[in-house]
Each structure stands twice: as C-alpha cells, then as structure tokens.
C-alpha cells in the first residue's frame, strides 16, 4: 500500500512542479523508465508468485536502471547509441510482456 501511495504522490508532484531533465540526461531517461518498469512488473509477478523479496527488488530496480543507462552511454560513445537503445528497449520489452503475461495468468487463471 505504501508503494501505491508513493507512486501517486510522485506522479502528483511531477504534475505540479514540472521537473526539467538536463539535456545531457534526456537520451537516457526513456531507457531508465523502461528498465524501471521491467523491475516493477517483475516485482509484481514475484509478489503474486509468493517469492517477493524487498531487498532483491530494490537491487534489481537500481541495477536495471544503471545497466541500461550504461549500455546506452557506451553506445553513444561508440557512435551506435541508437542501435543499442533499440536493443535495450526490445530486451526489456520482452521481459515486461513476459511478466505481464504471468501476472495475467495468475490473476485471471487464463
């Protein structure tokens, strides 16, 4: 319940204050959001499966975001940032859809 309240409060604060992302970080923000969503859906799936561990979730959340941003940064330095960004989004997208499918099967028994 605390996580839901924190999510709603964070969204409300974002709407009220309109935070600005520095231009140097703008290419990494979408990748970080997708990586964070992967961790969140993985956490929901683990909770429904009865194997959720809060320590593992926090580490997964932070490491997903950092590794995804690092891959995109290295791609930018090598001149192939667009291709690596696409790769990261595809891999994380597959994981997100796999977790959502497992959540759907658990909730709807289908």
N, C-alpha and C positions, 0 to 999 in steps of 0.2 A: 504494500500500500504506500509505503514511503517513496518508493521509486516512481509510482504513478503521480504522486503529489509533486515530486521534484521535477518530473517531466513537464507537467502542466505549468508549474511555476517558471521553469526555464523558458518555455515557449512564450508565456505571457511577458516575461522580462525582455525577451528578444523582440517582441512586437512593440513594446512600449519604448525601449531605448534605441532600437535600430542600430545595433553594433556594426561598425565598419571593419572589414577584414583588410589588413595591409595588402597592397598589390603584390608584394613578394610571396605572400602565402596563398593567394587566390587559386593558383593551379592545384594546390594540394587539398583544399577544402572539400571538393566533391569526393575525392578518393577517401579522405578521412571519414566523411559521413557514411559512405558505403561500407567501409571497414567497421565502423561503429555499429551500423545496422546489422552486419553479419554477427557481431558479438552479442547484440541484444536478442536477435532471433535464436541464436544458439543457446543463450541463457534461458529463454522461454521454453525451448524444447527440453533442455535439461531439467527444468523445474517440473514440467509435465511428466517427464520420464522418472522423476523422483531421485535424480542424481545431481541436483544443483549444488554447487559449492561457491559461496560468495567470493572467497579468495581467488579461486580459479577464474571466476567471471571477471573480476577486476583486472587480473593479469592478462587474460585473453583480450579484454576490451582495449587496454593500453597497448599491448604488443601488436594487435591487429592494426591499430591506427598508425603506430610508429613504423612498422614494417612496410605497410602500404605506402606511406609518405616517403620512406627511404627509397623504395623501389622507383617511385615516380621521380624523386630527386636525382637518383643515379641515371635514370633515363634522360632527364633534362641535361645532365652534364655530358652524356654521351651523344646527345642530339637525336635520341629516339624516344623522347618523353611521351609523345602521343601514342606510340605503339605500346609502350609499357603501361601507360594509363589504361588503354583499352584492355590489355591483358589482365590487369588487376581487377578492373570492373567485371570482366567476364568471369574470372575465377570466383570472386566474391559473390557475384550474382548467382552463379550455380549453387554456391553454398547456401545463400539466402533462400533460394527457391526450394532447395532440399530440406532446409529446416522448416520452412512454411508448410511444405507437403507433410512432413512428420507431425507438425502441430495440428494441421487439418485432420489427419488420420486419427490423432489422439482425441481431438475434441468431437469430431463427428462420426467416428468409427467407420470412416469411408476411405 
